[in-house]
Amino acid sequence: MPNGAIRPSIRATSAVAPQRITLAVGGATKQDAHLSDLVWSVEELVSHLSRYYHLVPGDLIYTGTPAGVGRVVAGDVITGSIDGLPPIALTIAAA
C-alpha cells in the first residue's frame, strides 16, 4: 500500500505531542504521561511502520509504555485515554 493512503492521518495527528495519555486498571490510574514523551514522533512511527505493514485508519500502534506498568489478571478492567479522543476499555478474560 502506498504511503499516500495514510498521509491525511499523519497530518491530522501532527499536533498530538502535548496530549496526556493515561491508563487505569480497575479505576486506579497506573500510567500518566504526555505523548511528547515519545522517543519518536507519531509521524516517524507511522512512516516507518507503513514500510512493513498495511496500516489503515483505526489501527492501534503499541509503542511501549510509560512508567507504572504492572501485572493484570482475569477480570481486570483496563481503560486507556488520550486527551481529545474517546477512551477505550477492555476486560481481561480468563485464559
Steps between C-alpha positions, in 0.01 A plus 500: 500500500650838410563743782264748332203311644599587857640850456174673604512314832859605556417865433195479726711369788799730460395710800456216749821549698350693796211260563489304822478120479374296794429141587291380792444151635182456701458878514845559653737703281813296431660706224487871426727673246497727195538398138787748477694249715515258203851441367375528139218720374170356383598589143828310531329193647229481235743568217739228615234238573318564171807368320436156652127485580174587329369771733143626479302756702410356838813284534666518841877529524647389831833672557592416855373631826551782748614423853248308710454185296384206706339161495133457412280201577174355375212731583707820496341786306762710321414849376729708282460858389671773302380858541256588223414140405234266637638259761538130431429223749548127514447225750762230544341158449608174656755302300 
